[in-house]
Structure formats: C-alpha cells, structure tokens
Amino acid sequence: MPTYNSAEFIERSLKCALNQTLKEIEIIVIDDHSTDNTLDILKKYEKDTRLKIISLNQNRGSGVARNLGLELAVGKFIGFIDSDDYVDERFFEFLYKYSKDVDVVIGIFVDSTNLSDKYSHHRKFKSYGANYDSIWSRDVINKNHIRYPTDGKIGEDVKFRKSFMATKPRTFNAPDEGIYYYYKRREGSQMNFKGDYIKKLSESNKEGVEKIENDENLKLLTKENHLIKYVTIIAVPLVGLTGVLTIAAYIYKKSRYIRLNEASELNSIIESIN
C-alpha cells in the first residue's frame, strides 16, 4: 500500500487490511514522504506484527513505493490497495481460495466515487487495466523481474499488468459473490483525471492506439471494437465505468477513432463526464 498525504482516508484503508479474514497476511505500507499526519496515523498500528511501515526520506512517486513493497514481500501472492480505497474484509481470503494452480486471480471492484448514487449498483465491474482487484503470483513477478515504471507517467498499473500477462500466466476470474474492492477517485489523487493528466495519458498510450489505427488487417468495425477495449483498459481506473461508456458511445457515433494524442478532443469528452 503506497501512501502520500492520505491522512483523510488511510485509517479506513488500513483497518480494512488489518481486519481481513485471511489471517496469514503481511501488510506493507510505504509512505512516500507525506507532509501531513499520514505517518502518525500509521504508527498507531505499528504494534501489529503483520504490519510493516516504511517511510521514504524523500518523495519518489508511487512506482518506486510499490516496487519497494514488491522487494520486501514474502507471501505467495501479492495484492495491492490504494490508500484512499477500501476492501471487503473477506476480499483476499475470497480470492485466495481460487488460487490453487493459478498465477493470478481477478476479482471485481466497485467504483465507489458516487456510491450513494441510485445507479451505483451498476458500477461494479472487472478491471483489465488496474491491478488492485487481483492477487498476483510473487514467483511469476520475481522470476520475470516485473516492476512498476518509475518515470512518473500515467498507466503504471497497465504496464505492470501487461508485463505480467505477457508471461502467459494461469488465470482465474473469480465469480461475483458480492465481495468487492471499492475504488474511489478523489480530487488531488494520482488517479484524478484533471489538468495535464490527459496529456500524460496520451503520451503513455499513443503507441497502443496508433497500432490499432494503422493495422490494415482490421476492418473498420473491428478496429472500433479493439479501440474501445483498449480505451476501457486504460480509462476504467481513471474515469469510472460511466466515463468509459461515454467514450465508447462517442467512438460509435463518430464512426472513427479517438486519437488519444489529441488531448484537447479527449479532454472535452472527459469534462462532459465530470
């Protein structure tokens, strides 16, 4: 669990981790040189022997923090929790029970940004771009030296997942039994889709979009389907399911492709969502 100025949310997230029904668990929290009282809150729980708190002496970014956590982990499987999210207390036990003879178990997460909304029950889905709804084989990670990028660009989760999936792991998609990871987009967080965020997204994913657009072997409709899938992979963790549906509708309505390198065009779509 990487943290940075997470005082408002960290206690809830940490309690969710400490209260997991899976008792054989280690919890590694890497504080990325917070300037608020995040670290003070964490230290209230440091007597729990399952908890390891590491405080960095300078702000290095979430990629560095997560990679340090990977280096320190000793468990068979690794799961990730963002410091402003929370999970069902049965979540990791639920995923772990399906982990025999597989390398990754993919669960379900709920976009809880507007969970009070009457349509919030439609906002649960599997993510094929983020990593926090799954557990990952530490053996596969280490044997293939899979790590998060540390260049500060958007899409760290996607790149990690892509590297892991490139190993052709044994994969299991957990059924929907009402046990979820609850994801929240918040103002000022690394996953907030504002400002120059879209430009960074464009830079990170320009190559993938251009590959789809330039593939002469794909028919128009197939290209649109491929692009929607690709945008979903990238955007679901960023704008939520509603945002992705808006982008998908835009693609079909225009009968052409969204070029993610055209930041101003995508920005107008995102602004209409937010």
Legacy VTK file of the C-alpha trace (Angstrom):
# vtk DataFile Version 3.0
C-alpha trace
ASCII
DATASET POLYDATA
POINTS 274 float
0.000 0.000 0.000
1.713 3.208 -1.121
0.692 6.345 0.755
1.224 10.042 0.212
-0.699 12.700 2.161
-3.508 10.220 2.735
-4.489 11.215 6.266
-8.149 11.635 5.345
-8.530 8.043 4.140
-5.596 5.946 5.347
-7.105 4.732 8.618
-10.128 3.214 6.910
-7.958 1.547 4.269
-5.521 0.195 6.837
-8.282 -1.176 9.054
-9.744 -2.994 6.055
-6.370 -4.631 5.517
-5.811 -5.490 9.176
-9.323 -6.931 9.528
-9.021 -9.320 6.591
-10.414 -12.774 7.344
-7.318 -14.223 5.695
-5.107 -14.296 8.777
-1.828 -15.375 7.178
-1.212 -11.999 5.632
1.533 -9.383 5.684
0.723 -5.723 5.167
3.444 -3.488 3.779
2.808 0.257 3.779
5.295 2.521 2.013
4.845 6.164 2.956
6.200 8.346 0.153
7.388 11.203 2.393
3.947 12.528 3.343
3.801 16.099 4.610
0.544 15.654 6.539
-0.043 13.334 9.525
-0.380 10.131 7.486
2.681 8.615 9.147
1.402 9.450 12.643
-1.820 7.596 11.896
0.097 4.588 10.595
2.290 4.433 13.681
-0.785 3.941 15.878
-0.990 0.435 14.423
2.706 -0.474 14.282
2.445 -2.952 17.184
0.559 -5.325 14.892
3.229 -7.828 13.864
1.646 -8.305 10.433
2.223 -4.646 9.600
5.467 -3.273 8.188
5.709 0.515 7.769
8.455 2.018 5.626
8.922 5.794 5.443
10.871 7.214 2.497
13.119 10.198 3.201
12.016 11.948 0.013
9.047 11.840 -2.327
9.846 9.268 -5.027
6.476 8.507 -6.620
4.071 5.592 -6.344
6.061 3.411 -8.755
9.118 3.474 -6.500
6.957 2.876 -3.418
5.208 -0.115 -4.953
8.459 -1.610 -6.211
9.936 -1.386 -2.729
6.881 -3.224 -1.435
7.438 -5.938 -4.037
11.053 -6.312 -2.900
10.021 -6.680 0.741
7.072 -9.052 0.241
7.495 -12.717 1.181
3.988 -14.090 0.591
2.995 -16.485 -2.177
0.614 -13.923 -3.690
0.671 -10.137 -3.738
-2.324 -7.810 -3.649
-2.428 -4.034 -3.892
-4.586 -1.492 -2.053
-4.505 2.234 -2.741
-4.545 4.338 0.395
-7.880 6.011 -0.373
-9.685 2.783 -1.306
-11.142 0.039 0.861
-11.948 -3.637 0.506
-14.446 -6.100 1.834
-12.882 -7.791 4.856
-13.316 -11.148 3.093
-11.736 -9.962 -0.153
-8.289 -11.535 -0.041
-9.487 -14.788 1.510
-12.117 -14.956 -1.230
-9.535 -14.539 -3.999
-7.017 -16.821 -2.313
-9.418 -19.761 -2.193
-9.325 -19.813 -6.013
-5.537 -19.552 -6.230
-4.628 -23.235 -6.389
-2.673 -23.985 -9.577
-3.129 -20.446 -10.947
-0.868 -17.398 -11.140
-3.415 -14.594 -10.943
-6.957 -14.408 -9.563
-9.015 -11.498 -10.885
-11.794 -10.168 -8.692
-14.360 -7.396 -9.071
-14.172 -3.785 -7.988
-16.806 -1.126 -7.470
-16.299 2.497 -8.447
-17.407 3.989 -5.136
-16.761 7.611 -6.086
-20.513 8.244 -6.086
-21.632 5.146 -4.232
-24.663 6.952 -2.799
-25.963 7.484 -6.314
-29.066 5.421 -7.025
-27.328 3.897 -10.031
-24.238 2.862 -8.096
-25.202 -0.815 -8.205
-24.453 -0.700 -11.937
-20.903 0.454 -11.300
-19.254 -2.863 -10.422
-17.017 -4.458 -12.992
-13.810 -6.326 -13.624
-10.787 -4.243 -14.479
-8.418 -5.354 -17.176
-6.108 -2.403 -16.707
-5.691 -1.872 -12.979
-4.097 -4.280 -10.521
-5.875 -3.702 -7.248
-8.772 -6.102 -7.847
-6.491 -9.137 -8.172
-3.832 -11.207 -6.449
-0.594 -11.924 -8.305
1.940 -14.714 -8.005
5.084 -13.357 -6.372
7.052 -16.163 -8.006
5.994 -15.032 -11.504
6.715 -11.404 -10.609
10.221 -12.143 -9.371
11.214 -14.708 -11.989
10.352 -12.219 -14.726
11.524 -9.160 -12.766
8.173 -7.434 -13.245
8.118 -3.986 -11.703
6.204 -0.731 -11.894
7.638 2.006 -14.118
9.180 4.859 -12.170
9.102 7.580 -14.828
6.006 9.229 -13.375
3.908 8.647 -16.486
0.277 7.639 -16.319
-0.549 3.974 -16.742
1.750 2.342 -14.196
-0.873 -0.299 -13.421
-1.454 -1.067 -17.087
2.245 -1.540 -17.787
2.677 -3.812 -14.776
-0.331 -5.890 -15.772
0.802 -6.053 -19.394
4.224 -7.347 -18.330
2.645 -9.938 -16.065
0.156 -11.123 -18.674
2.957 -11.382 -21.252
4.247 -14.366 -19.253
1.033 -16.231 -20.201
0.019 -16.887 -16.588
-2.633 -19.323 -15.462
-5.595 -17.014 -14.819
-8.844 -17.410 -12.895
-11.728 -14.925 -12.962
-13.445 -15.051 -9.588
-17.264 -15.232 -9.652
-19.451 -12.420 -8.395
-20.281 -13.341 -4.807
-20.771 -9.791 -3.572
-17.204 -9.452 -2.276
-15.533 -6.415 -3.824
-12.667 -3.970 -3.873
-14.068 -0.434 -3.520
-12.224 2.089 -5.636
-12.537 5.846 -5.168
-11.340 8.660 -7.413
-10.616 11.724 -5.322
-9.587 15.304 -6.016
-5.819 15.611 -5.949
-5.081 11.887 -6.050
-2.826 10.291 -8.618
-5.866 8.764 -10.279
-7.750 12.045 -10.710
-8.406 12.821 -14.382
-7.698 16.578 -14.423
-5.250 19.143 -15.763
-2.266 17.737 -17.628
-3.328 14.214 -16.677
-4.857 13.660 -20.100
-1.649 14.743 -21.802
0.282 12.199 -19.759
-2.294 9.566 -20.629
-1.871 10.471 -24.279
1.894 10.063 -24.131
1.664 6.754 -22.300
-0.787 5.135 -24.697
-0.179 6.784 -28.057
1.730 3.759 -29.340
-1.060 1.318 -28.498
-3.737 3.431 -30.158
-1.658 4.034 -33.292
-1.001 0.309 -33.619
-4.739 -0.333 -33.761
-5.390 2.545 -36.162
-2.623 1.518 -38.571
-3.438 -2.185 -38.712
-4.674 -2.713 -42.272
-5.819 -6.239 -41.418
-8.572 -4.933 -39.177
-11.917 -3.955 -40.645
-13.448 -0.641 -39.540
-15.923 -2.086 -37.044
-13.309 -4.437 -35.655
-10.949 -1.515 -35.223
-13.590 0.363 -33.286
-14.158 -2.648 -31.033
-10.428 -3.040 -30.455
-10.055 0.646 -29.664
-12.975 0.652 -27.250
-11.440 -2.326 -25.475
-8.084 -0.551 -25.329
-9.606 2.684 -24.054
-11.507 0.651 -21.450
-8.283 -0.938 -20.237
-6.672 2.460 -19.844
-9.607 4.565 -18.721
-11.732 2.448 -16.371
-9.464 3.068 -13.391
-9.374 6.761 -14.255
-12.876 7.889 -15.190
-15.018 5.014 -13.981
-17.488 2.917 -15.901
-19.728 5.854 -16.798
-16.781 7.628 -18.374
-15.825 4.620 -20.441
-19.388 4.192 -21.703
-19.394 7.844 -22.754
-16.135 7.392 -24.647
-17.434 4.207 -26.295
-20.612 5.961 -27.425
-18.509 8.763 -28.863
-16.464 6.319 -30.956
-19.530 4.697 -32.488
-21.342 7.978 -33.032
-18.455 9.456 -34.986
-17.647 6.165 -36.779
-13.986 6.900 -36.421
-11.226 6.557 -33.867
-10.394 8.589 -30.827
-6.778 9.607 -31.121
-5.605 9.805 -27.550
-2.739 12.037 -28.665
-5.353 14.688 -29.492
-5.632 15.699 -25.854
-7.989 18.603 -26.412
-10.568 16.365 -28.093
-10.487 13.763 -25.341
-10.479 16.495 -22.724
-13.839 17.790 -23.940
-15.295 14.305 -23.518
-13.890 13.898 -20.033
-15.111 17.342 -18.998
-18.621 16.350 -20.086
-18.353 13.310 -17.793
-17.071 15.207 -14.783
LINES 1 275
274 0 1 2 3 4 5 6 7 8 9 10 11 12 13 14 15 16 17 18 19 20 21 22 23 24 25 26 27 28 29 30 31 32 33 34 35 36 37 38 39 40 41 42 43 44 45 46 47 48 49 50 51 52 53 54 55 56 57 58 59 60 61 62 63 64 65 66 67 68 69 70 71 72 73 74 75 76 77 78 79 80 81 82 83 84 85 86 87 88 89 90 91 92 93 94 95 96 97 98 99 100 101 102 103 104 105 106 107 108 109 110 111 112 113 114 115 116 117 118 119 120 121 122 123 124 125 126 127 128 129 130 131 132 133 134 135 136 137 138 139 140 141 142 143 144 145 146 147 148 149 150 151 152 153 154 155 156 157 158 159 160 161 162 163 164 165 166 167 168 169 170 171 172 173 174 175 176 177 178 179 180 181 182 183 184 185 186 187 188 189 190 191 192 193 194 195 196 197 198 199 200 201 202 203 204 205 206 207 208 209 210 211 212 213 214 215 216 217 218 219 220 221 222 223 224 225 226 227 228 229 230 231 232 233 234 235 236 237 238 239 240 241 242 243 244 245 246 247 248 249 250 251 252 253 254 255 256 257 258 259 260 261 262 263 264 265 266 267 268 269 270 271 272 273
